[in-house]
Amino acid sequence: MLFPSFAGAPNSTTNPDPTRTNINSPTQCNSGNRAGIMELQDSQGAELTFEEVIIFVTLLNGLAPKFGIMIANILTMFKIGILAVVCVAGCVILSGGSHIKNPQRNFESAFAATRSSVLSLIVYHLTEALSYQRYKKDVIYPGSFFPGPKKPKNLDSFAFVGLYHLAALQREGLCIWDSRSQSLFTSKPFLALGTADGHGIAALSGLVGHVGKHLCRVYCSMKGRRKPKTTTYYPVRLLPDGDYHVSGCDHPDVNLTALLDESTLEQSTERYNHNMLFVSEATSQKDYEQRRLETGISKPSIFSGLPHSLPVPAFFPLDGMHPILNLGDLLTSLWRGTIDCASTDDKSTWDWAVLTGDVWKEHGQAVADLREYFPGSFDTPPRNPAEKINTQYKAWEYLMYLFGVGPALLLGILPDKYYHHYCKVVRAFRLLFQEEILPEEAVEADSLLKQFFTDFEDLYCQRRVDRMHFVCPIIHTISHMPGETIRKGPLNLHSQWVMERTIGNLGEEIKQHCDPYANLAQRGIRRAQVNALKALLPELTPTEAMPRNSLDLGHGYALLHPTDSCPREVRDCEAAAIRRYIRENCDDENVNEVANSWRPNVIRWGRVHLPNGQICRSSWNENNRTTTPRRARVVKVKISTANDGSDSGDGDMPQSDLRRGFEFAEVSFYLRLNVGGIEHCLAVASFFGPPDSFLYEYSSRTHDVRAFKITDIHSCVLMGPDHQYRYFRPQDPDSAEDRWFLYEKSGLAMARMRGYFEEDADD
């Protein structure tokens, strides 16, 4: 199976059509169009032709030879001066600011951010690929590149070419020779899902989009409401108080639970087909507009004509990337008090607008200060939101900020009722953005998002007409995410991350900023050709090998350098932990004698590679560096049954990870240990103490040194200092000095699918 992704990216308006020369603007023409410029100048009437110049110079040289020679010398010196300026300028550009050295700047310069320009493209990627390979270049096939800078008026006309060939393959099949079974088989590709952003999905699905009365992307029966004398609808569930009588919008309160329960695949498909027939029977333009308003359908979708695909609207799933961006922008604008305020409203009554002035600056600095605690496997850490949130704060940064460290940093800043409300959506998103989701976790996420949607209007909108714009479409969209996850799988596997990744790596291949649309299309053609060759000859794809001087431990684990040049003595607490491990894992009858006779000298290893692609370091490795690295020495450990009885001090913990046998530790170093003739690869670490039960219920480090197997390490996590604890235990301020908050990245699998892997570098 495969499914297409569609995207629109901001681009440059420098050259409206790379295949056409604008003769009215000679400065936009390239060197291949000089004849056109000359013809334009000649047609407008040049003052001197070439023949006239020759005659003039000949007469001048004959009448006044010295004067003619002097003019020729002046012209020669002038040309030499121009040449010198060009050479100096070229040296300056190539030595410092050349875009040749930075392809990404070429891409950004070529497609400058302007609201009036878009770049639309279609890519196909295979669903048979393993989850961690979904976003690899080898399984992503460029389909179409639409010329810009203006968006196409009829997107279907551009998508038709590729869909025509796909429909032919679906009907007739493609004969393929299987060399392994020595047989021919016929393949009929199935188009599974069609993804796009909010604007693109409206053009492809034929629905009215996120500002229409029926604005739901999965086409449920939710009807929006609008303010008087406006045309934009909002998914407001509760009927506003007061004198609100807007035709078609004064329906009673919507029962969200009943609405979501009846929003099944069969119900939405049947409703769509019935309404599509109703719209197609319109007899006039006015009749069509009225039926479009009543149904939320503007046209039939071109994908309805494919013989092998999911039916519309189920063919178009929810996106997993843009909700992070849109919801993050909405919440921060509310808490900062920057969202539009109506003339009948008063910001002084907004008790949720607390991120203002110095509080906002201090909070932003607290986010920036956590940079060193983000492991490299967490990809790009969030920037200071107080400085960068208005300058293209990325979806990945919102994911790390609001849905990662936000609950720890906003504790004590947001009022209690808003903090509890915010933590519900954080918990739901962390569950939904896992690679594997248990049924009970999907049910929990569904319950949390229903509560979030219901409480949002009670807390912020409060049945006021002048606050209806607070209820953005994203508030309704995320309520469908658990149900869509159950029907179509985790959102990570079919989100717009694949499109963003493709735009980025194609842009990296552009070496010059002129003719951007033509260049990008050619890179897409080259990518498709290379992928076709790799499919025919798999040996062309290099295999990923472990780094040089690494020690493969099997199952994806490997010890990495640096290492000690000779055995070195360890601390007493570390030696005691290793001896305890020997006693628990040695089968020798004289186990105590073996443990006591062991000399506490070991060759330490600095890093270890995990099966999930992460690289965990150690305090020995990081503390010996001249620069401060991003900390990657805190790990999540699967505690075996043999170690469950150790003095961990866990007690009866509410933390689900502890119930499952997971704990968290800071690794001191890794080592190889021979116990009874069997080599063991171990990690020596200081385990963190149990979580604070009060803060755990409120929001949903001891020197316990132990040695454990490296293969018990599950992942690398973030453990940041908890400075917000002072708001809840002011009587015991010293206890906050050694308190930490945990963030295990729920999007770890998503980072791998986006193509991010830690480099094998000790930095």
C-alpha positions in Angstrom: 0.0 0.0 0.0 1.0 3.6 -0.4 -0.5 7.0 0.3 0.2 10.5 -1.1 1.1 13.5 0.9 0.5 17.0 -0.2 2.1 20.2 1.0 2.3 23.9 0.4 5.4 25.7 1.5 6.2 29.5 1.4 8.3 30.4 -1.6 9.9 33.2 -3.4 8.1 35.4 -5.8 11.3 36.2 -7.7 10.5 34.2 -10.8 6.8 33.5 -11.3 7.4 30.7 -13.9 10.9 29.2 -14.3 10.0 28.0 -17.7 8.9 31.4 -19.1 10.8 34.6 -19.5 9.0 37.8 -18.4 10.0 40.2 -21.2 8.6 43.1 -19.3 11.2 42.6 -16.5 14.6 42.0 -18.0 16.3 41.7 -14.6 14.4 38.5 -14.0 15.8 36.8 -17.2 18.8 34.4 -16.9 21.8 34.3 -19.3 19.9 32.0 -21.7 17.4 34.8 -22.5 19.8 37.5 -23.6 18.4 37.5 -27.1 15.0 38.3 -25.8 16.4 41.3 -24.0 18.1 42.6 -27.1 15.0 42.1 -29.2 13.0 44.0 -26.6 15.4 47.0 -26.6 15.5 47.0 -30.4 11.7 46.9 -30.7 11.5 49.9 -28.4 14.0 51.8 -30.5 17.6 52.0 -29.5 19.4 55.3 -30.0 22.5 53.8 -31.7 22.7 50.5 -33.7 25.9 48.5 -34.0 26.6 49.9 -37.5 26.1 53.5 -36.4 28.6 53.0 -33.6 31.3 51.7 -36.0 30.7 54.6 -38.4 30.9 57.1 -35.6 34.2 55.7 -34.2 35.8 55.5 -37.7 34.9 59.2 -38.4 36.2 60.3 -35.0 39.5 58.5 -35.4 39.9 60.0 -38.9 39.1 63.6 -37.9 40.9 63.6 -34.5 43.3 60.7 -34.0 44.6 61.8 -30.7 41.2 62.4 -29.3 40.0 59.0 -30.4 43.0 57.2 -28.9 42.4 59.1 -25.6 38.8 58.0 -25.5 39.8 54.4 -26.2 42.3 54.5 -23.3 39.7 55.9 -21.0 37.3 53.1 -21.9 40.0 50.5 -21.4 40.8 51.9 -17.9 37.1 51.9 -17.0 36.7 48.3 -18.0 39.8 47.3 -16.0 38.3 49.1 -12.9 35.0 47.3 -13.3 36.8 44.0 -13.6 38.8 44.7 -10.4 35.6 45.5 -8.5 34.0 42.3 -9.7 37.0 40.2 -8.7 37.2 41.8 -5.2 33.5 41.3 -4.6 33.7 37.7 -5.7 36.6 37.0 -3.3 34.6 38.5 -0.4 31.5 36.5 -1.2 33.3 33.2 -1.6 35.4 33.7 1.5 32.5 34.4 3.9 28.9 34.7 2.8 28.6 32.5 -0.2 25.4 30.4 -0.4 27.5 27.8 -2.2 28.7 26.6 1.2 25.2 26.5 2.7 22.6 24.7 0.6 20.0 25.3 3.3 20.4 29.1 2.9 20.0 28.6 -0.9 16.7 26.9 -0.2 15.5 29.6 2.2 16.6 32.4 -0.1 15.0 30.8 -3.1 11.7 30.3 -1.3 11.5 33.4 0.8 8.6 33.5 3.2 5.8 35.5 1.6 2.1 35.1 2.1 1.3 35.3 -1.6 3.4 32.4 -2.8 3.3 28.6 -2.2 5.1 25.6 -3.5 2.8 22.5 -3.8 4.1 19.0 -4.2 2.9 15.4 -3.9 4.9 12.5 -2.6 4.0 8.8 -2.2 5.4 6.6 0.4 5.0 2.9 1.1 3.1 1.6 4.1 4.8 -1.8 3.9 8.0 -0.2 5.2 8.9 -0.7 8.9 7.8 2.1 11.2 11.4 3.4 11.7 11.9 3.4 7.9 8.6 5.3 7.0 10.4 8.6 6.5 13.5 7.3 4.8 14.3 8.7 1.3 14.3 5.2 -0.2 10.6 4.7 0.5 9.4 8.2 -0.4 8.7 8.8 -4.1 8.2 12.4 -5.4 5.0 12.5 -7.4 4.4 16.0 -8.6 5.9 19.5 -8.3 3.5 22.4 -9.1 5.0 25.6 -10.5 4.6 28.7 -8.3 4.7 31.2 -6.9 0.9 31.4 -6.9 -1.0 28.3 -5.7 -2.8 26.4 -8.5 -6.4 27.4 -9.1 -7.5 23.9 -9.9 -5.4 21.5 -7.8 -7.2 18.4 -9.3 -5.8 19.2 -12.8 -2.2 18.8 -11.4 -2.9 15.7 -9.4 -4.8 14.1 -12.2 -1.7 13.1 -14.2 -0.2 10.9 -11.5 -3.6 9.6 -10.3 -4.4 8.6 -13.9 -1.4 6.3 -14.0 -2.1 4.9 -10.6 -5.7 4.2 -11.6 -4.5 2.3 -14.6 -2.2 0.2 -12.4 -5.0 -0.5 -10.0 -7.3 -1.7 -12.8 -4.9 -3.6 -15.0 -2.2 -4.5 -12.5 1.6 -4.4 -12.9 3.4 -7.7 -13.7 6.5 -8.2 -11.6 9.0 -11.0 -11.7 9.9 -12.5 -8.3 13.4 -13.9 -8.7 13.2 -15.6 -5.3 10.1 -17.7 -6.2 10.9 -17.7 -9.9 7.4 -16.6 -10.8 5.4 -13.7 -12.1 2.7 -12.0 -10.0 0.4 -9.1 -10.6 0.5 -6.2 -8.2 -2.4 -3.8 -7.8 -1.4 -0.9 -5.5 -3.9 0.2 -2.9 -4.0 3.9 -2.1 -4.4 3.9 1.6 -4.5 7.4 2.9 -4.2 11.0 1.6 -2.6 13.5 3.9 -2.2 17.2 3.7 -2.3 20.3 5.9 -5.5 22.1 6.6 -5.6 24.2 3.4 -4.5 21.3 1.2 -7.0 18.8 2.6 -9.9 21.1 1.8 -8.9 21.4 -1.8 -8.4 17.7 -2.2 -11.3 16.4 -0.2 -13.8 18.9 -1.6 -14.9 19.9 1.9 -15.3 23.6 2.9 -12.4 23.7 5.3 -11.8 24.9 8.8 -13.8 28.2 8.5 -17.0 26.6 7.2 -20.1 25.7 9.1 -19.3 22.0 8.8 -15.6 22.3 9.6 -14.7 18.8 10.9 -12.0 17.0 8.9 -13.5 13.6 9.6 -16.9 14.9 8.6 -18.8 14.3 11.8 -22.2 16.0 12.4 -20.7 18.9 14.4 -22.1 22.3 13.3 -20.2 25.4 14.0 -21.5 28.7 15.3 -20.5 32.2 14.2 -20.6 35.7 15.6 -23.4 38.0 14.4 -22.6 39.7 11.1 -19.5 37.5 10.4 -18.9 34.6 8.1 -16.3 32.5 10.1 -17.6 29.6 12.0 -16.2 28.1 15.2 -16.8 24.6 16.7 -18.5 26.1 19.8 -20.3 23.3 21.7 -22.3 25.4 24.2 -25.0 27.8 23.2 -23.9 31.3 24.1 -25.8 33.2 26.8 -27.8 36.4 26.2 -29.6 37.5 23.1 -27.9 35.1 20.6 -30.1 34.5 17.6 -28.0 33.7 14.5 -29.8 31.7 11.9 -28.5 28.1 11.7 -26.3 28.6 14.8 -28.7 28.7 17.7 -29.0 25.0 18.1 -28.9 23.5 21.7 -25.7 22.4 23.5 -23.8 19.6 21.8 -23.3 16.3 23.7 -19.6 15.6 22.8 -19.7 12.0 23.9 -22.7 11.2 21.8 -21.3 13.0 18.9 -18.0 11.1 19.0 -19.7 7.8 19.6 -21.8 8.1 16.4 -18.8 9.3 14.3 -18.0 6.0 12.8 -16.4 5.2 9.5 -19.7 3.8 8.1 -21.8 6.7 9.4 -19.5 9.4 8.0 -19.2 7.7 4.6 -22.9 7.2 4.2 -23.6 10.8 5.3 -21.0 12.1 2.8 -22.4 10.1 -0.1 -25.9 11.3 0.6 -24.9 14.9 0.9 -22.6 14.7 -2.2 -25.6 13.6 -4.2 -27.7 16.4 -2.7 -25.1 19.1 -3.7 -24.7 17.7 -7.2 -28.4 18.2 -7.8 -28.2 22.0 -7.4 -30.1 23.8 -10.2 -28.5 27.3 -9.8 -25.5 29.0 -8.3 -27.6 30.3 -5.4 -29.0 26.8 -4.8 -25.5 25.4 -4.9 -24.2 27.9 -2.3 -27.1 27.1 0.0 -26.5 23.4 -0.3 -22.8 23.8 0.2 -23.5 25.7 3.4 -25.9 23.0 4.7 -23.6 20.1 3.9 -20.1 21.4 4.1 -19.2 19.9 0.6 -18.0 22.2 -2.2 -17.2 19.6 -4.9 -16.6 15.9 -5.4 -13.1 14.6 -4.6 -10.9 13.4 -7.4 -9.9 10.5 -5.2 -13.4 9.1 -5.3 -12.7 7.8 -8.8 -9.9 5.5 -7.7 -10.9 1.8 -7.8 -8.8 0.7 -4.9 -8.7 3.1 -1.9 -10.5 3.9 1.2 -13.8 5.8 0.7 -14.0 9.6 1.1 -13.8 11.1 3.8 -12.1 8.2 5.6 -9.4 8.4 3.0 -8.2 11.7 4.5 -6.8 11.0 8.1 -6.0 13.5 10.8 -2.6 15.0 10.8 -0.2 14.5 13.7 2.1 17.5 13.2 -0.1 20.6 12.7 -2.2 20.0 15.9 0.9 20.4 17.9 1.7 23.7 16.2 -1.9 25.0 16.3 -2.7 24.0 19.9 0.6 25.3 21.1 0.0 28.7 19.4 -3.5 28.8 20.9 -2.5 28.0 24.5 0.4 30.4 24.6 -1.6 33.2 23.1 -4.2 32.7 25.8 -1.7 32.6 28.6 0.2 35.6 27.3 -3.0 37.5 26.7 -2.1 38.2 23.1 -5.2 36.6 21.5 -7.7 39.0 20.0 -9.8 40.8 22.6 -13.2 42.1 21.5 -14.3 45.6 22.4 -16.9 44.2 24.7 -14.4 42.1 26.6 -11.8 43.2 29.2 -8.3 41.6 29.5 -8.2 42.5 33.1 -10.8 39.7 33.7 -8.6 37.1 32.1 -7.2 35.3 35.1 -5.4 32.9 32.9 -3.2 35.5 31.2 -0.3 35.1 33.6 2.7 34.8 31.2 3.3 38.5 30.9 6.2 40.9 31.7 9.0 39.6 33.8 7.2 36.3 34.5 7.2 35.5 30.7 10.8 36.4 30.4 11.9 34.3 33.4 9.8 31.4 32.1 11.4 31.7 28.6 14.9 31.7 30.2 14.0 28.6 32.2 13.2 26.8 29.0 16.4 27.9 27.4 18.4 26.9 30.5 17.2 23.3 30.0 19.1 23.0 26.7 22.1 21.2 28.3 19.7 18.6 29.9 18.2 17.5 26.5 19.9 14.4 25.2 21.1 14.6 21.6 18.5 12.0 20.7 15.7 14.5 21.6 16.7 16.4 18.4 16.5 20.2 18.5 15.7 21.5 22.0 13.2 24.3 22.3 14.5 27.8 22.1 13.6 30.6 24.5 9.9 31.2 23.8 10.0 34.7 25.2 12.4 35.6 22.3 11.6 33.2 19.5 7.9 32.3 19.7 6.9 35.0 17.2 9.6 34.0 14.8 8.6 30.7 13.3 8.6 28.5 16.5 8.5 25.0 15.0 6.1 22.2 15.7 8.9 20.1 17.1 9.9 22.9 19.6 6.2 23.1 20.7 6.2 19.3 21.2 9.3 19.5 23.4 8.2 22.7 25.2 4.5 22.4 25.9 4.1 18.6 25.8 7.5 17.8 27.3 8.9 20.1 29.9 5.9 22.5 30.1 4.1 20.8 33.0 7.3 21.0 35.2 8.0 24.7 34.3 4.4 26.0 34.4 3.8 24.4 37.8 3.0 27.3 40.2 2.7 29.8 37.4 -0.6 28.8 35.9 -3.6 29.0 38.3 -4.6 25.6 39.5 -7.7 25.0 37.4 -5.9 26.0 34.2 -2.9 23.9 35.1 -5.0 20.8 35.7 -6.8 21.4 32.4 -3.5 21.8 30.6 -2.0 18.6 32.0 -5.0 16.6 30.6 -4.1 17.4 27.0 -0.3 16.8 27.7 -1.0 13.3 29.1 -3.3 12.5 26.1 -0.7 13.7 23.6 2.1 11.7 25.2 0.0 8.6 24.9 -1.1 9.2 21.3 2.4 10.0 20.1 3.8 6.6 21.0 4.8 4.1 18.4 2.8 1.4 20.1 -0.4 2.2 21.9 -2.3 -0.2 24.2 -6.1 -0.3 24.0 -6.4 1.0 27.6 -4.1 3.9 26.8 -6.2 4.9 23.8 -9.3 4.8 26.0 -7.5 7.0 28.6 -6.5 9.5 25.9 -10.1 9.6 24.6 -11.4 10.4 28.1 -8.8 13.1 28.7 -9.4 14.9 25.4 -13.2 14.8 26.0 -12.6 16.5 29.3 -10.2 19.0 27.8 -12.7 20.0 25.1 -15.6 20.2 27.5 -13.7 22.2 30.2 -12.1 24.5 27.6 -15.3 26.3 26.9 -16.2 26.5 30.6 -12.8 27.9 31.6 -12.0 30.3 28.7 -15.1 30.9 26.5 -17.7 30.9 29.3 -20.7 31.0 26.9 -19.7 34.5 25.7 -20.3 35.5 22.1 -17.2 37.8 22.1 -15.0 34.9 23.1 -16.2 32.4 20.5 -13.0 32.8 18.5 -11.1 31.2 21.4 -12.6 27.9 20.3 -10.4 27.3 17.3 -11.0 24.3 15.0 -8.0 22.5 16.6 -10.0 22.1 19.9 -12.6 20.0 18.1 -10.1 18.2 15.8 -8.0 16.7 18.7 -11.2 15.2 20.2 -11.2 12.8 17.2 -7.6 11.8 17.5 -8.1 8.7 19.8 -10.8 7.3 17.5 -8.8 7.9 14.4 -5.8 6.2 16.1 -7.8 3.1 16.8 -9.1 3.0 13.2 -6.0 4.0 11.3 -3.0 3.5 13.6 -0.7 5.9 15.5 -0.7 9.3 14.0 3.1 9.3 13.8 2.9 6.8 10.9 1.0 9.0 8.5 1.5 12.6 9.7 2.9 15.6 7.8 6.4 15.1 9.3 7.1 13.1 6.1 6.3 16.1 3.9 8.4 18.5 6.1 11.3 16.1 6.0 11.1 15.7 2.2 10.9 19.4 1.6 13.9 19.8 3.9 16.2 17.2 2.4 15.3 18.2 -1.2 16.1 21.8 -0.3 19.5 20.7 1.0 20.3 19.4 -2.4 19.8 22.8 -4.1 23.1 24.4 -4.9 21.9 27.8 -6.2 19.0 30.1 -5.5 18.0 31.0 -9.0 15.1 29.1 -10.8 14.0 27.4 -7.5 10.9 25.7 -8.9 12.8 24.1 -11.8 15.7 23.1 -9.6 13.5 21.5 -7.0 11.6 19.6 -9.7 14.8 18.3 -11.1 16.0 17.1 -7.7 12.7 15.3 -7.3 13.1 13.6 -10.7 16.7 12.6 -9.7 15.4 11.2 -6.4 12.7 9.1 -8.1 15.3 7.7 -10.5 17.7 6.8 -7.7 14.9 5.2 -5.7 14.0 3.1 -8.7 17.5 1.9 -9.1 17.7 1.0 -5.5 14.5 -1.0 -5.8 15.9 -2.9 -8.7 19.3 -3.4 -7.2 19.1 -3.5 -3.4 22.8 -3.9 -3.1 23.2 -0.2 -4.0 21.8 0.8 -0.6 24.7 0.8 1.9 24.1 -1.1 5.1 24.3 0.7 8.4 27.3 -0.6 10.3 28.4 0.0 13.9 31.2 2.6 14.4 34.8 1.6 14.2 36.3 0.4 17.5 32.9 -0.4 18.9 32.0 -3.7 20.7 28.8 -5.3 19.4 26.7 -6.7 22.3 23.9 -8.0 20.1 20.3 -7.0 19.8 21.2 -3.5 18.8 23.5 -2.7 21.8 27.1 -1.7 21.4 29.8 -0.3 23.6 31.5 2.8 22.1 34.7 4.7 22.8 36.3 6.4 24.6 37.8 3.8 26.9 40.5 3.8 29.6 44.0 3.0 28.3 44.5 0.8 31.4 42.5 -0.5 34.4 41.8 2.2 36.9 40.5 2.1 40.5 36.8 3.0 41.1 35.1 4.6 44.1 34.2 2.4 47.1 30.5 2.8 46.5 30.9 1.7 42.9 33.1 -1.2 43.9 30.5 -2.3 46.4 27.8 -2.2 43.7 29.9 -4.4 41.4 30.6 -6.9 44.1 26.9 -7.1 44.9 26.3 -7.8 41.2 28.9 -10.6 41.3 27.2 -12.2 44.3 23.8 -12.1 42.6 25.0 -13.5 39.2 27.8 -15.9 40.0 27.0 -19.6 40.2 30.2 -20.5 42.0 29.8 -22.1 45.4 32.4 -19.7 46.8 30.6 -16.7 45.5 31.4 -14.5 48.5 35.1 -15.4 48.2 35.0 -14.5 44.5 33.4 -11.2 45.1 35.7 -10.2 48.0 38.8 -11.2 46.0 37.8 -9.0 43.0 40.1 -6.0 42.7 38.2 -2.7 42.0 40.2 -1.8 38.9 38.3 -1.6 35.6 38.6 -0.3 32.1 35.8 2.1 31.7 33.8 2.7 28.5 32.2 6.1 27.9 29.2 5.4 25.7 26.7 2.8 24.6 24.5 2.5 21.5 20.9 1.5 22.1 18.5 -0.4 19.7 16.3 2.6 19.3 19.1 4.7 17.8 20.0 6.6 21.0 23.6 7.0 22.3 23.9 7.1 26.1 26.9 8.6 27.6 28.3 8.5 31.1 29.3 11.0 33.7 32.9 9.9 33.3 32.7 10.7 29.6 30.9 14.0 29.9 32.8 15.4 32.9 36.1 14.9 31.1 35.1 17.2 28.2 36.3 20.7 27.9 32.9 21.9 26.7 29.5 21.3 28.3 27.7 18.7 26.2 24.0 18.1 26.2 23.5 15.6 29.0 22.8 12.1 27.8 23.7 10.0 30.9 20.3 9.5 32.5 18.7 6.3 31.4 15.5 4.3 31.9 16.3 0.9 33.2 14.3 -2.3 33.2 14.9 -3.9 36.6 15.0 -7.7 36.6 13.4 -9.8 39.2 16.7 -10.6 40.8 17.3 -7.0 41.6 13.7 -6.1 42.7 14.7 -6.9 46.3 17.6 -4.5 46.3 17.5 -1.5 48.6 16.0 0.9 46.0 13.6 2.6 48.4 10.8 2.5 45.9 8.0 1.6 48.3 4.4 1.7 47.0 4.9 4.1 44.1 2.1 5.6 42.0 4.4 5.8 39.0 3.3 3.4 36.3 6.9 2.8 35.1 7.9 1.7 38.6 5.0 -0.8 38.7 6.2 -2.2 35.4 9.7 -2.6 36.7 11.3 0.6 35.3 13.6 2.9 37.2 15.8 5.9 36.3 19.5 6.3 36.9 22.5 8.4 36.1 25.2 6.3 34.6 28.8 6.7 35.9 30.5 4.5 33.4 30.2 1.2 31.5 32.5 -1.8 31.9 33.2 -5.4 30.9 33.4 -7.9 33.8 34.3 -11.6 33.8 32.2 -13.5 36.3 32.7 -17.2 36.5 34.3 -17.4 33.1 31.3 -15.5 31.5 31.8 -11.9 30.3 29.2 -9.4 31.5 28.8 -5.9 30.1 27.6 -3.7 32.8 26.6 -0.1 33.6 27.3 1.4 37.1 24.8 4.1 38.0 23.3 6.2 40.8 19.5 5.6 40.9 17.1 8.4 41.4 14.8 8.3 44.3 11.0 7.7 44.1 8.7 10.3 42.6 7.0 12.8 44.9 3.6 11.4 45.5 2.0 14.8 46.1 3.3 16.3 42.8 2.5 13.2 40.9 -1.2 13.3 42.0 -1.2 17.1 41.5 0.0 17.0 38.0 -0.6 13.5 36.7 18.1 11.6 43.9 19.6 9.3 46.3 23.1 7.8 46.1 21.6 4.4 45.4 24.6 3.0 43.4 23.9 -0.3 41.5 25.5 -2.3 38.7 23.2 -3.8 36.1 23.4 -5.2 32.6 23.7 -2.8 29.7 20.9 -4.7 27.9 18.6 -3.6 30.7 18.8 0.0 29.5 15.5 0.9 27.8 16.1 4.5 26.7 17.9 7.8 27.4 15.7 10.3 29.2 15.7 14.0 30.3 16.0 14.7 34.0 15.9 18.4 34.6 16.2 20.4 37.9 12.8 21.1 39.5 12.8 24.8 40.5 9.0 25.0 40.7 9.0 22.8 43.8 9.5 25.9 46.0 5.9 27.0 45.2 4.5 23.9 47.1 7.0 23.3 49.9 8.1 26.8 51.0 8.6 25.5 54.6 11.4 23.2 53.3 13.3 25.2 50.6 16.5 23.1 50.9 14.7 20.0 49.7 14.3 21.5 46.2 18.0 21.6 45.6 18.2 17.9 44.8 14.8 17.5 43.1 14.4 16.6 39.4 11.6 16.2 36.9 11.5 13.5 34.3 10.6 13.7 30.7 10.8 10.5 28.6 10.3 11.6 25.1 7.0 10.2 23.7 8.1 11.2 20.2 11.3 9.1 20.2 10.0 6.9 17.5 8.8 9.9 15.6 12.3 11.4 15.7 13.7 8.2 14.2 11.0 8.3 11.5 11.8 11.9 10.8 15.3 10.8 9.9 17.1 11.9 13.0 19.8 9.6 14.3 22.6 10.6 16.7 25.9 11.0 15.1 28.8 8.8 16.2 30.6 11.7 17.7 31.7 12.4 21.3 30.0 15.8 21.5 
